[in-house]
């Protein structure tokens, strides 16, 4: 379970009711969405770095 999924099942919010519950659920939904976007962006950066690594190593070897 990722951090975004973990936020959806926090036990402390299960008993909340009314406006506070609505506000908390909305805030957590926004935070979950932000975490999911950040996770996808981090994965894209990792993939780009992995793809670039051989070229970087080649340049380093030439400079030695």
N, C-alpha and C positions, 0 to 999 in steps of 0.2 A: 504494500500500500504506500503510495507516494504522499508527500506532504499535503498536496491539494485534496486528495481523497480523505486523509486523516482529519482535515478540518470539517468535513461534512458529517463526521460521526463523533464529534466532541461530546462527551457525556454531559457536560455542564449546561448545555443549551437545551436539552430535551425537555426540561420542566418549565422553561420560560414561556410566558404568554403575553399577549397584548402587543402594544407598540414596541416595547423593548425587544421582544422576540422577533418581530418583523424587521426592526432595524438591525439586530444582530445577524439574522439570516441573510439579509441583503448585503451587509458588510462582508460576511464570510463568503458569499457567492462571488463578490467582486475580487476578494483576495484569492480565492481558488482559481478564478479565471486568470488573474495576474501570474500566479505561480505556474499555471499550465503554459502560458505564453513564454515565461522565462525558461521553463524546462525545454521547450521546443527550440528556443534561441540558443541555449547552451549546447544542445545536441548538434545544432547546425554549426556552431563554432568548433566543436570537437571534431566533427566530420571534416570541416575545411582544414583544420590543423593537421589532421591525420593525412589528408591528401597532399598538403604542402610539405610535410616532413621530409620525404625523400629529396625533393628539390633543395630544401634548406641544407640537408646533410651534404648534398653534392657541392653546393657553393662553399660550405665550410671546408670540405676536402680540397677544393681548388685553392683556397686561401692559405692553406697550411704549407 
